[in-house]
């Protein structure tokens, strides 16, 4: 493992915020991860877990403990039966590189989740989802190190307790675990998921009736590039807030007040509402800017940092949340995680 002291976290987050981590540990192998955990345990240090830093708001004060950068990479695919496979991926593997490789190999399942920044570990912990698919539909098991005893535990998909943009690993108990690798179930091409409207319209415009996983990946990549900024060149964490899930009566009342309000029924009868639509059509906040922080001019759900501090971003996000509540009565939640100066384990993508 590689150990650095007082490493600026702004170098490792896509929002480009964050003061120094007292200790910053680069862990490129499973053995390195165990060594990093032991280093922190021996010194009784609080631990924060860092993957791609793409879903993280790091505090200006930094983190007075050990930040473990999960950088173990690689994956292997095991065909379990004709047309079926399990692919085991290391937690530090770049998510989109992983998706691209599986699709290029002719395997179906992950293509709708293309071009999402971050790592495999963060994708699992946050149950990422896009264009009609969530990670939880594909996960077979997850392995993680218990920070309290440095032992590996394997979790079944059920034990991961996946919900919308959430999992066991974001609970109080789950934050005691560092995800090291995960397994996903894939298939040879059958029917890809084209139910999401943007995807269906993109394919129809190009007269693609029966897309391959590669064609669907190309569609998703094109749609995302048209709507969202590139985290390599723009300081952003992508979608800053979760889409709210509200009771049906509340949705019906809002739809009566705001005609055209989209709603996606949930299995329990509740309705998921696109927050970007609310921010744009109801609150008028697309492209809104205060000082060095603002929302993206093509997707209001995305916050852009133009050189601001973590405190400025948090204040801007609070103003957004208040505006939504004042207009709709909906209390929105961050999708982005905070890092430091809290004295507890944390997880991020």
Secondary structure, 3 states (H helix, E strand, C coil): CEEEEEEEHHHHCCCCCCCEEEEEEEECCHHHHHHHHHHHHHCCCCEEEECCCCCEEECCCCEEEEEEEECCCCEEEEEEECCEEEEEEECCCEHHHHHHHHHHCCEECCHHHCCCCCEHHHHHHCCCEECCEEHHHCEEEEEEEECCCCEEEEEECCCCCCECCECHHHCCCHHHEEEEEEEEEEEECCCCCCCCHHHHHHHHHCCCCCCCHHHHHHHHHHHHHHHCCCCCCCCEEEECECCCEECHHHHHHHHHHCCCCCCEECCCCCEECCHHHHHHHHCCCCCCEECCEEECCCCCCEEEECCCCHHHHHHHHHHHHHHHHHHHCCCCCECCEEECCCCCCECCC
